[in-house]
Amino acid sequence: MYKAGDYFVICDRCGFKRYASECKKEWNGSVVCADTCYEEKHPHSIPPKPLHEKQKVPIHRPEQADTFITTPITADDL
């Protein structure tokens, strides 16, 4: 049946020709049939959002400057 302004697409999963209004785009970018081939993204593949961390470090100090050793070190020193 003709639909004004609609066009045909090929389903990436089953390969059938469908109208674009009858298709959906999945989370991975595939265009598939909305009624038969479409699958939601599984919740386990979405990483959980980190909770706000309320723990604080009791004693904090600024980072000190690096200290370099100027005397040569030999294998006997180790």
N, C-alpha and C positions, 0 to 999 in steps of 0.2 A: 504494500500500500504506500502511495506517495505521501511524503511529509515535506512540506515547504521549508526550505532552509536547512534540512537535515542531510547528512551525508553518510556514506557507508564506511565502516572500519572493519578490519580483520581482527578477531579476538586473538590475543597473544597466547592463550592457553589452549583453546579448542580449535582455532583456525576457521571458524564459521564467519561469514559475512553478516554483520549486524548494523543497524542504524546507530549512530553515535549517541543518540538520546537513550538507547537501551544498554549502554556500556558505562563502566566506571573505571577510574584509574586507581590502581592499587598502590600501596605504600612503597613498593619497589619500582614503580614507574610503568608497570604493565597495564595495557588497556584490555579489559576483559568484560565478558557478558555480566551484566548486573544481576540477573536472576539465577544463573547456573554456575558460573565460574568464579565469581567474586569471593574472596576470603579476607577477613579482617586480619590485621597484624596481631600475632599472638602476644598476650601481655608479658610473657616471660622473656621475650626478645627485647623488651624496653627496659633499660637499666633503671633501678629505683633512684629517685631524687634523694640526695643526702639530707638528713635532718640537720637543723641548725644546731651546731655544737655549742653548748653553754659552758663547757669546762674551760677554765682559764689556768694559765701557768702561774703558780703562786709567787715565784721569784723569777724575774726576768731582767737580764742585763744586756747592754748593747754588745755586739760582736767586737772582739778585740782585734787589733792589728796583727798581721802575720809576723812570726818570729823566724828568722833565717839563721842557720848555723854557718859560721864563716870558716871554721877550721875543717880541714879535710878529714874524712872518715875512711879508714882502711878496713879490710876484711877482718883483721885482728880485733877491731873495736866491736864487731858484731858478735 
